[in-house]
Amino acid sequence: MRDPRSIDKYFVDPVLASPAGHVVIADVLISYLQSEICSAWSVASGTSFDTTPPSPPSTGDSHGLFGGVGQRKGVPEPGAEDTADNERPKPPSLLAQTQQAISPVPPGRINTRPGGRAFEEIAPYCVSANDLINPLPPSLFYGSGWNVYHATSEGGTLRTTSHYWYSTLPTSKIRVPIQVGAGDIGVYYLREPISKVGEGSAVECWVDDNYAGAKTIENAADIGEETPALAVIDHFVSRGSHFVECALLGEEGQGVPMFKIIGIFST
């Protein structure tokens, strides 16, 4: 109030906020959301309670000061029509209609305890078989038993199922380097119709040297055509550079139906 010019740094013009102004807006919004979450949690845990404020009169015929009814010509005395009004069915008030329209907060959301882990900002990263501009180096496939397939027809190159890494030799391994942000790791692969691959094939995938946490992914499914699918293989992986390794399962020396991987994704 004493120095109106002190807030100029928060605006670039009379309407738009500057970077510093956006920081202030973000702080206020975050503080408000945190206070609402804490309030809801306190109510749910029983350490506090919530009350509903009394609703204002739905009509303007109250008999107090400035109530709209007075000793004017042609206006009945207050209370003269109360008996008739009480006998006449009244439509529900706007407040009641609003309360019926608003669904209650699902108990599962209020009763969910906050996570104990520190928040990690996501940084989506994808190594895709259809990345024709920056593909995986051929050295990753030499001697691995895995190969790269790219559709040659113009119509097929636009389909998700037209680019993949594949293998038919059990024990074949492929190692894909990735960058991790929030820590979730997923493998995109192609599910195959049982009518074409029978029992199909499967791979084991894990992150870095965490073989004990490997996840098995099977490609046979009761579907009519090849369908892309996602299998999450790990959570809470530390931020930075890692690699995902996948090994085709089966007896060494005995071929299995082709397993196709579309790409590796991390948050």
Rosetta blueprint (number, residue, H / E / L):
1 M L
2 R L
3 D L
4 P H
5 R H
6 S H
7 I H
8 D H
9 K H
10 Y H
11 F E
12 V L
13 D L
14 P L
15 V L
16 L L
17 A E
18 S L
19 P H
20 A H
21 G H
22 H H
23 V H
24 V H
25 I H
26 A H
27 D H
28 V H
29 L H
30 I H
31 S H
32 Y H
33 L H
34 Q H
35 S H
36 E H
37 I H
38 C H
39 S H
40 A H
41 W H
42 S H
43 V H
44 A H
45 S H
46 G L
47 T L
48 S L
49 F L
50 D L
51 T L
52 T L
53 P L
54 P L
55 S L
56 P L
57 P L
58 S L
59 T L
60 G L
61 D L
62 S L
63 H L
64 G L
65 L L
66 F L
67 G L
68 G L
69 V L
70 G L
71 Q L
72 R L
73 K L
74 G L
75 V L
76 P L
77 E L
78 P L
79 G L
80 A L
81 E L
82 D H
83 T H
84 A H
85 D H
86 N H
87 E H
88 R L
89 P L
90 K L
91 P L
92 P L
93 S L
94 L H
95 L H
96 A H
97 Q H
98 T H
99 Q H
100 Q H
101 A H
102 I L
103 S L
104 P L
105 V L
106 P L
107 P H
108 G H
109 R H
110 I H
111 N H
112 T L
113 R L
114 P L
115 G L
116 G L
117 R L
118 A L
119 F L
120 E L
121 E L
122 I L
123 A L
124 P L
125 Y E
126 C E
127 V E
128 S E
129 A L
130 N L
131 D L
132 L L
133 I L
134 N L
135 P L
136 L L
137 P L
138 P H
139 S H
140 L H
141 F L
142 Y L
143 G L
144 S L
145 G L
146 W L
147 N E
148 V E
149 Y E
150 H E
151 A L
152 T L
153 S L
154 E L
155 G L
156 G H
157 T H
158 L H
159 R L
160 T H
161 T H
162 S H
163 H E
164 Y E
165 W E
166 Y E
167 S E
168 T L
169 L L
170 P L
171 T L
172 S L
173 K E
174 I E
175 R E
176 V E
177 P E
178 I E
179 Q E
180 V E
181 G L
182 A L
183 G L
184 D L
185 I E
186 G E
187 V E
188 Y E
189 Y E
190 L E
191 R E
192 E E
193 P E
194 I H
195 S H
196 K H
197 V H
198 G L
199 E L
200 G L
201 S L
202 A E
203 V E
204 E E
205 C E
206 W E
207 V E
208 D L
209 D L
210 N L
211 Y H
212 A H
213 G H
214 A L
215 K E
216 T E
217 I E
218 E E
219 N L
220 A E
221 A E
222 D L
223 I L
224 G L
225 E L
226 E L
227 T E
228 P E
229 A E
230 L E
231 A E
232 V E
233 I E
234 D E
235 H L
236 F L
237 V L
238 S L
239 R L
240 G E
241 S E
242 H E
243 F E
244 V E
245 E E
246 C E
247 A E
248 L E
249 L L
250 G L
251 E L
252 E L
253 G L
254 Q L
255 G L
256 V L
257 P L
258 M L
259 F E
260 K E
261 I E
262 I E
263 G E
264 I E
265 F E
266 S E
267 T L
